[in-house]
Amino acid sequence: MKIYMKRSIHISFITVSKAIFIIIPFFSIIVKAQTNELNNCNITWNSQSRNSAESMPCGGGDIGLNVWVENEDILFYISRSGTFDENNALLKHGRVRVKLSPNPFAGTYFKQELILKDGYVKINGLNGALNASVNVWVDVFKPVVHVDVTSNKPVKAEAIYESWRYKDRPSLGRANNANSYKWAPPGEVKTHKDSIVFKGYNVLFFHRNKPGVSVFDVTVKQQGMDQVKDQMYNPIKDLTFGGVMEGKNMVPAGITSATYIDTDFKAWKLQSKTGSNSHNINIYLHSQQSPTLSEWETALQQVIKNAKSIYYGLEIHRFKAVTESHLNVL
């Protein structure tokens, strides 16, 4: 009886093993077919954009980008869920411009592609003997935007943070449709300026909602709910959102002013110390309702620390994998 049971188990195991070996190749064929089909759906552009209206979407987690190439510069807007100001307008974090010199996008070949399978934008350019590739992507698990540049010849890079909220802006007419006041503002409505500074080798930018009367207070009063106001959650109070832009081997290179379409802005520039075959630009973001600004800054530094520890671990893992493969060949 025991011998029969063992033999039955052995036969069953062989049968199941064969079934698994049959299923795995079949499953691999299905996955490969799906991947090929998805790759066929990638959005591909072979010419640069005229302006931001011709931008390509990209994102990860609760962060979204609009990416385009205009006049040989890479640009993208950064947005994130929950970044509401005092008027309950959803503000973008700003615009980033990346310049390369010599410029691979000033030549005869250009390609911008949205890689659907992996969720990033890939930009290729060929200018004479210079060939470069730029990947723009957002970490799904960490609030970090990445720009990775690789080229066959050394190039210099500039990472420029641009913002029109370097000063208070009155919100007039249809502009109020972007906030909760709409067509019935209680008086003058302003989009208050952000704080943007060089901090060390990086650019620090953030918007912190000001104390005082906000759209929350106006709405509560309008609805006759002042008596229970203290029991209500105010999602706008002490809300701070923004982040830090850094570039590997980059240093601050000044502040400039310009106009894009019909809006003036200021720009905080980082530039590479020397030319290189690779450049990495990272933008770390954080949003939080915090009683003090220092609490938000401390939390932002923790976001940066956590992200860098993971990326450093991945780099070590890649280095070990490459080293082991070389050793195996030897």
FIBABA-667409 format. One record per residue: residue number from 1; chain; x, y, z of N, C-alpha, C in turn. Coordinates in steps of 0.2 Angstrom, whole numbers, plus 5000, padded with zeros to 4 digits. Layout:
N
     n   chain   n_c1   n_c2   n_c3   ca_c1   ca_c2   ca_c3   c_c1   c_c2   c_c3
   NUM       A      X      Y      Z       X       Y       Z      X      Y      Z
...
This chain:
330
     n   chain   n_c1   n_c2   n_c3   ca_c1   ca_c2   ca_c3   c_c1   c_c2   c_c3
     1       A   5004   4994   5000    5000    5000    5000   5004   5006   5000
     2       A   5009   5006   5004    5014    5012    5005   5018   5013   4998
     3       A   5020   5007   4995    5024    5007    4989   5019   5010   4983
     4       A   5013   5008   4983    5008    5011    4978   5007   5018   4979
     5       A   5006   5020   4985    5005    5027    4987   5011   5032   4984
     6       A   5017   5029   4986    5023    5033    4984   5024   5033   4976
     7       A   5022   5027   4973    5022    5027    4966   5017   5032   4963
     8       A   5011   5032   4966    5006    5037    4963   5008   5044   4964
     9       A   5011   5045   4970    5013    5052    4971   5019   5054   4966
    10       A   5023   5049   4965    5029    5050    4960   5026   5052   4953
    11       A   5021   5047   4951    5018    5048    4944   5015   5055   4944
    12       A   5011   5056   4949    5007    5063    4949   5012   5069   4948
    13       A   5018   5068   4952    5022    5074    4952   5025   5075   4945
    14       A   5027   5069   4942    5029    5069    4935   5024   5072   4930
    15       A   5018   5070   4931    5012    5073    4927   5012   5080   4928
    16       A   5012   5083   4934    5011    5090    4935   5017   5094   4933
    17       A   5023   5091   4934    5029    5094    4931   5029   5095   4924
    18       A   5026   5090   4920    5026    5090    4913   5021   5096   4911
    19       A   5015   5096   4915    5010    5101    4913   5013   5108   4914
    20       A   5017   5109   4920    5020    5115    4921   5025   5117   4915
    21       A   5029   5112   4913    5034    5114    4908   5030   5116   4901
    22       A   5024   5113   4900    5020    5114    4894   5017   5121   4895
    23       A   5014   5123   4901    5011    5129    4902   5016   5135   4902
    24       A   5022   5134   4905    5026    5140    4905   5028   5143   4898
    25       A   5030   5138   4894    5032    5141    4887   5026   5144   4884
    26       A   5020   5141   4885    5014    5144    4882   5012   5151   4885
    27       A   5013   5151   4892    5012    5158    4895   5017   5163   4892
    28       A   5023   5161   4891    5028    5165    4889   5027   5168   4882
    29       A   5024   5164   4878    5022    5166    4871   5016   5171   4871
    30       A   5012   5170   4876    5006    5175    4877   5009   5182   4879
    31       A   5013   5182   4884    5016    5188    4887   5020   5191   4881
    32       A   5024   5188   4877    5028    5191    4872   5023   5194   4867
    33       A   5018   5190   4865    5013    5193    4860   5010   5199   4863
    34       A   5008   5199   4869    5005    5205    4872   5010   5211   4872
    35       A   5016   5210   4874    5021    5215    4874   5022   5218   4867
    36       A   5023   5213   4862    5024    5216    4855   5018   5220   4853
    37       A   5012   5218   4855    5006    5222    4853   5006   5229   4856
    38       A   5008   5229   4863    5008    5235    4866   5014   5240   4863
    39       A   5019   5237   4861    5025    5241    4858   5022   5244   4852
    40       A   5018   5240   4848    5015    5243    4842   5011   5249   4843
    41       A   5009   5250   4849    5004    5256    4851   5008   5262   4853
    42       A   5014   5261   4854    5018    5267    4857   5017   5273   4852
    43       A   5016   5279   4855    5016    5285    4852   5022   5288   4850
    44       A   5023   5289   4843    5030    5291    4841   5029   5297   4837
    45       A   5034   5302   4838    5034    5309    4834   5041   5309   4831
    46       A   5041   5311   4825    5047    5312    4822   5049   5320   4820
    47       A   5045   5324   4823    5047    5331    4823   5045   5334   4830
    48       A   5049   5340   4831    5048    5343    4837   5042   5347   4838
    49       A   5040   5349   4844    5033    5353    4845   5034   5360   4844
    50       A   5028   5363   4842    5028    5370    4842   5028   5374   4848
    51       A   5024   5371   4853    5023    5374    4860   5021   5368   4864
    52       A   5019   5370   4871    5016    5365    4876   5010   5362   4874
    53       A   5006   5365   4869    5000    5362    4867   5001   5355   4863
    54       A   5007   5354   4861    5009    5348    4858   5014   5344   4862
    55       A   5011   5342   4868    5015    5339    4873   5013   5332   4874
    56       A   5017   5327   4877    5016    5320    4878   5015   5319   4885
    57       A   5010   5315   4887    5009    5313    4894   5014   5308   4897
    58       A   5016   5309   4903    5020    5304    4906   5019   5305   4914
    59       A   5020   5299   4917    5019    5300    4925   5020   5293   4928
    60       A   5019   5294   4935    5019    5288    4939   5017   5290   4946
    61       A   5013   5285   4949    5010    5287    4955   5005   5292   4955
    62       A   5005   5298   4959    5001    5303    4958   5004   5309   4955
    63       A   5009   5308   4951    5013    5314    4948   5012   5313   4940
    64       A   5011   5319   4937    5010    5319    4930   5014   5324   4927
    65       A   5017   5322   4921    5021    5327    4917   5018   5328   4910
    66       A   5019   5334   4907    5018    5335    4900   5025   5336   4897
    67       A   5027   5332   4892    5034    5332    4890   5034   5334   4882
    68       A   5038   5339   4880    5039    5340    4873   5046   5343   4872
    69       A   5048   5344   4866    5054    5347    4863   5052   5352   4859
    70       A   5055   5358   4861    5054    5364    4857   5060   5368   4856
    71       A   5062   5370   4850    5068    5373    4848   5074   5370   4851
    72       A   5074   5363   4850    5080    5359    4853   5080   5359   4860
    73       A   5076   5361   4864    5076    5361    4871   5070   5356   4874
    74       A   5072   5352   4879    5067    5347    4882   5064   5351   4887
    75       A   5057   5351   4887    5053    5354    4892   5048   5350   4895
    76       A   5046   5351   4901    5040    5347    4904   5037   5351   4910
    77       A   5031   5351   4911    5027    5353    4917   5026   5347   4922
    78       A   5026   5349   4928    5025    5344    4933   5019   5346   4937
    79       A   5015   5341   4938    5009    5342    4942   5008   5336   4947
    80       A   5004   5337   4952    5003    5332    4957   4997   5332   4960
    81       A   4993   5327   4962    4987    5327    4965   4987   5331   4972
    82       A   4982   5335   4973    4982    5338    4980   4985   5344   4981
    83       A   4988   5347   4976    4992    5353    4977   4988   5360   4976
    84       A   4983   5361   4981    4978    5366    4980   4981   5372   4984
    85       A   4980   5378   4981    4982    5384    4985   4976   5387   4989
    86       A   4977   5393   4991    4972    5396    4996   4965   5397   4992
    87       A   4965   5397   4986    4959    5398    4982   4956   5391   4979
    88       A   4959   5386   4981    4957    5379    4979   4959   5378   4972
    89       A   4964   5381   4969    4966    5380    4962   4972   5375   4963
    90       A   4971   5370   4958    4976    5365    4958   4982   5368   4954
    91       A   4988   5369   4957    4994    5372    4954   4999   5367   4952
    92       A   5002   5368   4946    5007    5364    4944   5013   5366   4948
    93       A   5018   5361   4949    5024    5363    4952   5029   5367   4949
    94       A   5028   5368   4942    5033    5372    4938   5034   5369   4932
    95       A   5039   5372   4928    5041    5369    4922   5049   5368   4922
    96       A   5051   5363   4919    5058    5361    4919   5061   5361   4911
    97       A   5066   5364   4910    5069    5365    4904   5076   5361   4904
    98       A   5078   5357   4899    5084    5354    4899   5088   5356   4892
    99       A   5094   5358   4893    5097    5360    4887   5104   5356   4886
   100       A   5106   5354   4880    5112    5350    4879   5116   5354   4874
   101       A   5123   5354   4876    5128    5357    4871   5134   5353   4871
   102       A   5136   5351   4864    5132    5352    4858   5126   5349   4858
   103       A   5121   5352   4854    5114    5349    4855   5113   5344   4849
   104       A   5111   5338   4852    5109    5332    4847   5103   5333   4844
   105       A   5099   5338   4846    5092    5339    4843   5092   5344   4838
   106       A   5098   5347   4836    5098    5352    4831   5100   5349   4824
   107       A   5100   5343   4824    5102    5339    4818   5096   5337   4813
   108       A   5097   5332   4809    5092    5330    4804   5088   5324   4807
   109       A   5090   5321   4812    5086    5315    4815   5083   5317   4822
   110       A   5076   5316   4823    5073    5317    4829   5068   5312   4830
   111       A   5067   5309   4836    5062    5304    4838   5060   5305   4845
   112       A   5054   5306   4846    5051    5306    4853   5046   5301   4854
   113       A   5046   5296   4859    5042    5290    4859   5039   5289   4866
   114       A   5033   5288   4867    5030    5286    4873   5030   5279   4874
   115       A   5034   5276   4878    5035    5269    4879   5030   5266   4884
   116       A   5024   5264   4881    5019    5262    4885   5020   5256   4890
   117       A   5024   5251   4888    5025    5245    4892   5029   5247   4899
   118       A   5033   5252   4898    5037    5254    4904   5035   5261   4907
   119       A   5031   5265   4903    5029    5271    4906   5034   5277   4906
   120       A   5037   5278   4901    5042    5283    4900   5042   5286   4893
   121       A   5045   5292   4893    5046    5296    4886   5053   5295   4884
   122       A   5055   5293   4878    5062    5292    4876   5063   5297   4870
   123       A   5068   5301   4870    5069    5306    4865   5076   5304   4862
   124       A   5077   5304   4856    5083    5302    4852   5084   5308   4847
   125       A   5091   5310   4847    5093    5315    4842   5100   5313   4839
   126       A   5100   5315   4833    5107    5314    4829   5109   5320   4826
   127       A   5115   5323   4828    5117    5329    4825   5124   5328   4823
   128       A   5125   5326   4816    5132    5324    4814   5134   5318   4817
   129       A   5140   5318   4820    5143    5312    4823   5140   5311   4831
   130       A   5136   5316   4833    5134    5316    4840   5127   5312   4840
   131       A   5126   5307   4844    5120    5304    4845   5118   5303   4852
   132       A   5112   5305   4854    5110    5306    4861   5103   5303   4862
   133       A   5102   5300   4868    5096    5298    4870   5094   5300   4877
   134       A   5088   5303   4878    5086    5305    4884   5079   5302   4887
   135       A   5079   5299   4893    5073    5296    4895   5070   5300   4901
   136       A   5064   5302   4900    5060    5306    4906   5055   5301   4909
   137       A   5056   5300   4915    5051    5295    4919   5050   5297   4926
   138       A   5045   5294   4929    5043    5296    4936   5043   5289   4939
   139       A   5046   5289   4945    5046    5283    4949   5039   5282   4952
   140       A   5036   5275   4951    5030    5274    4953   5029   5273   4961
   141       A   5034   5272   4964    5034    5271    4971   5037   5276   4975
   142       A   5040   5281   4972    5043    5287    4976   5042   5293   4972
   143       A   5040   5299   4975    5038    5305    4972   5045   5308   4969
   144       A   5047   5305   4964    5054    5308    4960   5053   5307   4953
   145       A   5055   5313   4950    5055    5314    4942   5062   5313   4940
   146       A   5063   5309   4935    5070    5308    4933   5071   5310   4925
   147       A   5077   5313   4924    5079    5314    4917   5086   5311   4916
   148       A   5087   5306   4912    5093    5302    4911   5095   5303   4904
   149       A   5101   5306   4903    5104    5308    4897   5110   5304   4896
   150       A   5111   5301   4890    5117    5297    4888   5118   5299   4880
   151       A   5125   5299   4879    5127    5301    4872   5134   5298   4871
   152       A   5135   5297   4864    5141    5294    4862   5147   5299   4863
   153       A   5146   5305   4863    5151    5310    4864   5149   5314   4870
   154       A   5154   5317   4874    5153    5321    4880   5149   5328   4878
   155       A   5144   5329   4882    5140    5335    4881   5139   5339   4887
   156       A   5138   5345   4887    5136    5349    4893   5129   5349   4894
   157       A   5126   5350   4900    5119    5350    4901   5117   5355   4906
   158       A   5111   5358   4905    5108    5363    4909   5101   5360   4911
   159       A   5100   5361   4918    5093    5360    4920   5091   5366   4923
   160       A   5085   5368   4921    5082    5375    4922   5075   5374   4925
   161       A   5074   5377   4931    5068    5377    4934   5064   5384   4932
   162       A   5059   5384   4929    5055    5390    4927   5048   5390   4931
   163       A   5047   5396   4933    5040    5398    4936   5038   5405   4935
   164       A   5031   5405   4934    5028    5411    4933   5026   5414   4940
   165       A   5026   5410   4945    5024    5412    4951   5030   5414   4956
   166       A   5034   5418   4953    5039    5422    4956   5037   5428   4960
   167       A   5030   5430   4958    5027    5435    4961   5020   5434   4962
   168       A   5016   5438   4966    5009    5437    4966   5006   5439   4960
   169       A   5000   5435   4958    4997    5436    4952   4989   5437   4953
   170       A   4986   5443   4951    4979    5443    4951   4976   5438   4947
   171       A   4970   5435   4949    4966    5431    4946   4960   5434   4943
   172       A   4960   5436   4936    4955    5440    4934   4951   5436   4929
   173       A   4944   5438   4928    4940    5435    4923   4939   5428   4923
   174       A   4940   5425   4917    4940    5418    4917   4945   5414   4920
   175       A   4950   5417   4922    4956    5414    4926   4953   5411   4933
   176       A   4948   5414   4935    4945    5412    4941   4941   5405   4940
   177       A   4940   5403   4934    4937    5396    4933   4942   5391   4936
   178       A   4948   5392   4937    4953    5387    4939   4952   5386   4947
   179       A   4949   5391   4950    4948    5390    4957   4941   5389   4959
   180       A   4939   5389   4966    4932    5388    4968   4928   5394   4968
   181       A   4931   5400   4967    4926    5406    4967   4922   5406   4960
   182       A   4925   5404   4955    4922    5404    4948   4920   5411   4946
   183       A   4914   5412   4945    4911    5418    4942   4909   5423   4948
   184       A   4910   5421   4954    4908    5425    4960   4913   5426   4965
   185       A   4919   5429   4963    4924    5430    4968   4922   5435   4973
   186       A   4924   5435   4980    4921    5439    4985   4925   5446   4985
   187       A   4930   5447   4981    4934    5453    4980   4940   5451   4976
   188       A   4946   5454   4977    4952    5453    4973   4954   5446   4975
   189       A   4956   5442   4970    4958    5435    4971   4965   5435   4968
   190       A   4970   5432   4972    4977    5432    4970   4980   5425   4970
   191       A   4984   5423   4966    4988    5417    4966   4995   5420   4969
   192       A   4996   5418   4976    5002    5420    4979   5008   5417   4977
   193       A   5013   5421   4977    5020    5418    4974   5023   5412   4978
   194       A   5027   5409   4975    5030    5403    4978   5037   5405   4981
   195       A   5040   5401   4984    5047    5402    4987   5052   5398   4983
   196       A   5057   5401   4979    5061    5398    4975   5068   5400   4976
   197       A   5073   5396   4978    5080    5398    4980   5085   5393   4978
   198       A   5091   5395   4977    5096    5390    4977   5098   5388   4984
   199       A   5099   5381   4985    5101    5379    4992   5106   5374   4990
   200       A   5112   5376   4992    5118    5372    4990   5119   5372   4983
   201       A   5119   5366   4980    5120    5365    4973   5113   5364   4970
   202       A   5108   5364   4973    5101    5362    4971   5096   5368   4971
   203       A   5091   5367   4968    5085    5372    4968   5080   5370   4972
   204       A   5078   5374   4977    5072    5372    4982   5066   5377   4980
   205       A   5061   5373   4979    5055    5377    4977   5049   5374   4981
   206       A   5044   5379   4983    5038    5377    4986   5033   5382   4987
   207       A   5027   5380   4987    5021    5385    4989   5018   5383   4996
   208       A   5018   5388   5000    5015    5387    5007   5009   5391   5007
   209       A   5003   5388   5008    4997    5392    5009   4997   5397   5015
   210       A   4995   5403   5014    4996    5408    5019   4990   5408   5024
   211       A   4992   5410   5030    4987    5410    5035   4982   5416   5033
   212       A   4976   5415   5036    4971    5421    5035   4965   5418   5031
   213       A   4961   5422   5028    4955    5420    5025   4956   5416   5018
   214       A   4953   5410   5018    4954    5406    5012   4947   5404   5009
   215       A   4947   5401   5003    4941    5399    5000   4937   5394   5005
   216       A   4941   5391   5009    4937    5386    5014   4933   5391   5019
   217       A   4936   5396   5022    4932    5400    5026   4926   5404   5023
   218       A   4928   5406   5017    4922    5409    5013   4916   5404   5012
   219       A   4918   5398   5010    4913    5393    5009   4909   5391   5015
   220       A   4912   5391   5021    4909    5389    5027   4904   5394   5029
   221       A   4906   5401   5028    4902    5406    5030   4896   5407   5025
   222       A   4897   5406   5019    4892    5406    5014   4887   5401   5015
   223       A   4889   5395   5018    4884    5390    5019   4881   5390   5026
   224       A   4882   5395   5030    4880    5396    5036   4882   5391   5041
   225       A   4888   5389   5041    4891    5383    5045   4896   5386   5050
   226       A   4896   5392   5051    4901    5395    5056   4901   5392   5063
   227       A   4896   5390   5065    4895    5387    5072   4898   5380   5073
   228       A   4899   5377   5067    4902    5370    5068   4909   5370   5064
   229       A   4912   5376   5062    4918    5376    5058   4924   5373   5061
   230       A   4924   5373   5068    4930    5370    5072   4930   5363   5071
   231       A   4924   5360   5069    4923    5353    5069   4925   5350   5062
   232       A   4926   5355   5057    4927    5353    5050   4934   5352   5048
   233       A   4936   5348   5044    4942    5347    5041   4944   5352   5036
   234       A   4949   5356   5037    4951    5361    5032   4958   5358   5028
   235       A   4957   5356   5022    4962    5353    5018   4967   5358   5016
   236       A   4966   5364   5016    4970    5369    5013   4975   5372   5019
   237       A   4973   5372   5025    4977    5375    5030   4984   5372   5031
   238       A   4989   5376   5031    4996    5374    5032   4998   5370   5026
   239       A   4995   5369   5021    4997    5365    5016   5003   5368   5012
   240       A   5009   5363   5012    5015    5365    5008   5016   5360   5003
   241       A   5018   5362   4997    5020    5357    4992   5026   5360   4988
   242       A   5030   5356   4985    5036    5358    4981   5041   5353   4981
   243       A   5047   5355   4981    5052    5350    4980   5059   5353   4979
   244       A   5064   5348   4977    5071    5350    4976   5073   5347   4969
   245       A   5076   5351   4965    5079    5349    4959   5087   5349   4959
   246       A   5090   5343   4958    5097    5342    4958   5099   5339   4951
   247       A   5106   5340   4950    5109    5337    4944   5115   5334   4946
   248       A   5117   5328   4944    5123    5325    4946   5129   5329   4943
   249       A   5134   5331   4947    5139    5336    4945   5137   5342   4942
   250       A   5132   5345   4945    5129    5351    4942   5130   5357   4948
   251       A   5130   5363   4946    5131    5368    4950   5126   5374   4948
   252       A   5124   5378   4953    5120    5384    4951   5124   5389   4946
   253       A   5120   5392   4941    5122    5396    4936   5118   5402   4935
   254       A   5115   5404   4940    5111    5411    4940   5104   5410   4939
   255       A   5101   5416   4939    5094    5417    4938   5092   5422   4932
   256       A   5088   5420   4928    5086    5424    4922   5079   5425   4921
   257       A   5077   5429   4917    5070    5431    4916   5068   5430   4908
   258       A   5062   5428   4907    5060    5428    4900   5053   5427   4899
   259       A   5050   5427   4893    5043    5426    4892   5041   5420   4888
   260       A   5037   5416   4890    5035    5410    4886   5027   5411   4884
   261       A   5026   5412   4877    5020    5414    4874   5018   5420   4877
   262       A   5014   5421   4881    5012    5428    4884   5013   5429   4891
   263       A   5017   5424   4894    5018    5425    4902   5025   5425   4903
   264       A   5027   5430   4907    5033    5431    4910   5035   5426   4915
   265       A   5041   5424   4916    5043    5420    4921   5051   5421   4923
   266       A   5053   5418   4928    5060    5418    4930   5062   5411   4930
   267       A   5069   5410   4929    5072    5403    4928   5078   5403   4933
   268       A   5079   5397   4936    5084    5396    4941   5088   5390   4937
   269       A   5094   5391   4935    5098    5387    4931   5104   5383   4935
   270       A   5104   5376   4934    5109    5372    4936   5113   5370   4929
   271       A   5120   5370   4930    5123    5367    4924   5129   5363   4926
   272       A   5131   5358   4921    5136    5353    4923   5143   5356   4923
   273       A   5147   5354   4927    5154    5356    4928   5158   5355   4922
   274       A   5157   5349   4919    5161    5348    4913   5156   5344   4908
   275       A   5158   5343   4902    5155    5338    4897   5155   5331   4900
   276       A   5150   5327   4898    5150    5320    4900   5146   5316   4895
   277       A   5147   5309   4895    5143    5305    4891   5136   5303   4895
   278       A   5135   5305   4901    5129    5304    4904   5128   5309   4909
   279       A   5121   5311   4910    5119    5316    4915   5113   5313   4918
   280       A   5112   5315   4925    5106    5313    4928   5103   5319   4932
   281       A   5097   5320   4931    5093    5326    4934   5087   5323   4938
   282       A   5087   5324   4944    5082    5322    4948   5078   5327   4952
   283       A   5071   5326   4952    5067    5331    4955   5063   5327   4961
   284       A   5064   5329   4967    5061    5326    4973   5055   5330   4975
   285       A   5049   5327   4976    5043    5331    4978   5040   5329   4984
   286       A   5037   5334   4988    5034    5332    4994   5028   5337   4995
   287       A   5022   5334   4998    5016    5338    5000   5014   5336   5007
   288       A   5013   5341   5011    5011    5340    5018   5008   5346   5021
   289       A   5003   5344   5025    5000    5349    5029   5004   5349   5036
   290       A   5008   5355   5037    5013    5355    5042   5012   5362   5046
   291       A   5012   5362   5053    5011    5368    5056   5017   5373   5055
   292       A   5023   5370   5053    5028    5375    5052   5032   5373   5045
   293       A   5035   5377   5042    5039    5376    5036   5045   5371   5038
   294       A   5048   5372   5043    5054    5367    5045   5052   5360   5045
   295       A   5045   5359   5047    5043    5352    5047   5042   5349   5040
   296       A   5040   5353   5036    5039    5351    5029   5046   5350   5026
   297       A   5051   5354   5027    5058    5353    5025   5061   5347   5027
   298       A   5060   5346   5034    5063    5340    5037   5060   5333   5033
   299       A   5054   5333   5032    5050    5328    5029   5053   5327   5021
   300       A   5054   5333   5018    5057    5333    5011   5063   5329   5011
   301       A   5068   5331   5016    5074    5328    5016   5074   5321   5017
   302       A   5069   5318   5021    5068    5311    5022   5066   5308   5016
   303       A   5062   5311   5012    5060    5308    5005   5066   5307   5001
   304       A   5070   5313   5001    5076    5312    4997   5081   5307   4999
   305       A   5082   5306   5006    5086    5301    5009   5084   5294   5007
   306       A   5077   5293   5008    5074    5286    5006   5075   5284   4999
   307       A   5074   5289   4995    5074    5288    4987   5082   5286   4985
   308       A   5086   5290   4988    5093    5289    4986   5096   5283   4989
   309       A   5094   5280   4995    5096    5274    4997   5094   5268   4993
   310       A   5088   5269   4990    5085    5264    4986   5089   5264   4979
   311       A   5090   5270   4976    5093    5270    4970   5101   5268   4971
   312       A   5104   5270   4976    5111    5267    4977   5111   5260   4978
   313       A   5106   5257   4981    5106    5249    4981   5105   5246   4975
   314       A   5101   5250   4970    5100    5247    4963   5106   5248   4959
   315       A   5110   5253   4960    5116    5254    4957   5121   5249   4959
   316       A   5122   5247   4965    5126    5242    4968   5124   5235   4965
   317       A   5118   5234   4965    5115    5228    4962   5117   5227   4954
   318       A   5116   5232   4951    5118    5232    4944   5126   5231   4943
   319       A   5130   5235   4947    5137    5234    4947   5139   5227   4948
   320       A   5136   5224   4953    5138    5217    4955   5136   5212   4949
   321       A   5130   5213   4946    5127    5209    4940   5132   5210   4934
   322       A   5134   5216   4933    5139    5217    4927   5146   5214   4929
   323       A   5148   5215   4935    5154    5212    4937   5154   5204   4936
   324       A   5149   5201   4939    5148    5194    4939   5148   5191   4932
   325       A   5144   5195   4927    5144    5192    4920   5151   5193   4917
   326       A   5155   5198   4919    5161    5198    4916   5166   5193   4918
   327       A   5165   5191   4925    5169    5186    4928   5168   5179   4925
   328       A   5161   5178   4924    5159    5172    4921   5162   5171   4914
   329       A   5162   5177   4910    5165    5176    4903   5172   5174   4904
   330       A   5176   5177   4909    5183    5176    4909   5184   5169   4912
